[in-house]
C-alpha cells in the first residue's frame, strides 16, 4: 500500500488523477456488483441526498431551469464534499477529499446496481460497459479530477481515532513576512 500511496500523493497531477481514478473505479465497480447481487431493486430510491435535492420533476417546467438546478447541486456537492474536506489530511496523510470522492462513487455503484434512480431504468443494471454511455461516470471522473487538483489546499491533519485532534500542517511555503524580513 505504501507504493500506491506514493502515486496517490505524487507531485504530478496526471499520476495522482490516474491513481485515484483507479481506486474510485474499483470502489464503484465493487459496490455495483455487490449491490446488483445482494440488494433489492430500488434500495436507495428516495433515500439519497442527491435525489432529495433534485426532486422528481422539472424545475419550473423548464429544461433550462432544471439544468441550472443540477448545476447548482453539482457545485454544492463539489464544494461541500470534495473541496472543503481537502483542507484536511487523514492521520495517514491522505487528503480527506479522496475519501469522500470514493464514497460518492460507491453510492453511485449501489444506485446503478439496485436501479435506485428517481426515474427507474426498468430493472437492476447488470455491470457492463454500458456505463460508458452514462453521464454519471464522467461526473465521477470530474470529481476525481477536482479532488486531485485541490490537494495542495490541505492545512490541517486529523489525528487520533475519528480525528479527535486537529493539528496544523507544517508548510514549506514562504510567507510574506519571511520575504519582507530578507
C-alpha positions in Angstrom: 0.0 0.0 0.0 2.9 2.3 0.6 3.9 2.1 -3.0 0.4 3.0 -4.1 0.3 5.9 -1.6 3.3 7.3 -3.5 1.1 7.6 -6.6 -1.9 9.0 -4.8 0.2 11.8 -3.4 2.6 12.2 -6.4 3.6 15.8 -7.3 2.4 15.3 -10.9 -1.4 15.8 -11.4 -1.8 13.1 -14.1 -0.3 10.5 -11.9 -2.4 11.4 -8.9 -5.5 11.5 -11.1 -4.8 8.1 -12.6 -4.1 6.5 -9.2 -7.3 8.0 -7.5 -9.4 7.2 -10.6 -8.3 3.5 -10.3 -9.3 3.4 -6.6 -12.6 5.2 -7.3 -13.5 2.9 -10.2 -12.7 -0.2 -8.1 -15.0 1.1 -5.4 -17.7 1.9 -7.9 -17.4 -1.5 -9.6 -17.3 -3.4 -6.3 -20.4 -1.6 -4.9 -22.2 -2.1 -8.3 -21.5 -5.8 -8.4 -22.3 -6.4 -4.7 -25.5 -4.3 -4.8 -26.6 -6.0 -8.0 -26.2 -9.4 -6.5 -27.4 -8.8 -2.9 -29.6 -5.7 -2.6 -33.3 -5.3 -3.7 -34.3 -3.2 -6.6 -34.8 0.5 -5.6 -32.9 0.1 -2.4 -31.8 3.7 -2.3 -34.6 5.2 -4.3 -35.8 8.4 -2.5 -33.2 7.9 0.3 -30.2 9.8 -1.1 -29.5 13.4 -0.6 -29.0 14.0 -4.3 -32.5 12.7 -5.0 -33.9 14.8 -2.3 -32.3 17.9 -3.7 -33.0 17.1 -7.4 -36.6 16.1 -6.9 -38.6 14.1 -9.4 -39.9 16.7 -11.7 -38.6 19.5 -13.9 -37.7 22.7 -12.1 -40.4 25.2 -13.0 -41.3 23.0 -16.0 -38.3 24.2 -17.9 -35.3 22.3 -19.2 -33.1 25.3 -18.6 -34.2 25.8 -15.0 -33.6 22.0 -14.5 -30.1 22.4 -15.9 -29.4 25.3 -13.6 -30.7 23.3 -10.6 -28.5 20.3 -11.5 -25.5 22.7 -11.9 -26.1 24.2 -8.5 -26.5 20.7 -6.9 -23.2 19.6 -8.5 -21.4 22.7 -7.4 -22.7 22.3 -3.9 -21.6 18.6 -3.8 -18.2 19.6 -5.1 -17.7 22.4 -2.6 -19.0 20.7 0.5 -17.9 17.1 -0.1 -14.6 17.4 -2.0 -13.0 20.9 -1.8 -13.8 21.6 1.9 -12.6 18.2 3.1 -9.3 18.6 1.1 -8.4 21.2 3.8 -7.7 18.2 6.0 -5.4 15.2 5.7 -6.0 11.9 7.5 -3.6 10.6 10.0 -2.1 8.5 7.2 -1.6 11.8 5.2 -4.3 11.1 2.6 -6.4 14.2 1.6 -9.9 13.8 3.1 -11.4 14.8 -0.2 -10.1 11.4 -1.6 -12.3 9.6 0.9 -15.5 11.5 0.1 -14.9 11.1 -3.7 -14.5 7.4 -3.2 -17.7 7.2 -1.1 -19.6 9.2 -3.8 -18.5 6.6 -6.4 -19.6 3.7 -4.1 -23.0 5.2 -3.6 -23.3 5.7 -7.4 -22.3 2.0 -7.8 -25.1 1.0 -5.4 -27.5 3.3 -7.2 -26.6 1.5 -10.5 -26.8 -2.0 -9.1 -30.2 -1.5 -7.5 -31.7 0.8 -10.1 -32.4 3.4 -7.4 -32.7 6.3 -9.8 -35.6 8.7 -9.4 -36.8 7.5 -12.8 -36.4 3.8 -13.0 -34.3 2.2 -15.8 -36.7 -0.7 -15.8 -34.7 -3.0 -13.6 -31.4 -3.5 -12.0 -28.5 -2.7 -14.3 -26.1 -5.5 -14.8 -22.4 -4.4 -14.5 -21.4 -3.8 -18.1 -19.5 -1.3 -20.3 -22.9 0.4 -21.0 -21.9 2.7 -18.1 -19.6 4.5 -20.6 -22.8 6.0 -22.1 -23.9 7.3 -18.7 -23.1 10.9 -17.6 -22.7 9.7 -14.0 -19.3 8.1 -14.8 -18.0 11.3 -16.2 -19.3 13.3 -13.2 -17.3 10.9 -11.0 -14.2 11.4 -13.2 -14.7 15.2 -12.8 -14.9 14.7 -9.0 -11.7 12.8 -9.1 -10.0 15.5 -11.1 -11.2 18.1 -8.7 -10.1 16.1 -5.6 -6.6 15.6 -7.1 -6.2 19.2 -8.2 -7.1 20.6 -4.8 -4.8 18.5 -2.6 -2.5 21.5 -2.0 -5.3 23.2 0.0 -4.6 21.0 3.0 -4.0 23.0 6.1 -4.7 20.5 8.9 -4.2 16.9 9.9 -6.8 14.8 11.7 -5.0 12.8 14.4 -6.4 10.1 16.7 -9.5 8.0 16.5 -12.1 9.7 14.3 -9.9 12.8 14.0 -10.2 13.6 17.8 -7.4 16.1 17.4 -6.8 18.6 14.6 -3.2 19.8 14.1 -1.9 22.4 11.6 0.2 21.0 8.8 3.8 22.2 8.6 4.2 24.1 5.4 7.3 24.7 3.3 5.6 27.7 1.6 7.4 31.0 2.1 5.3 33.5 4.0 5.0 37.2 3.2 6.7 38.0 6.5 9.7 35.8 5.6 10.1 37.6 2.3 9.9 41.0 3.8 12.4 40.2 6.5 15.1 39.4 4.0 
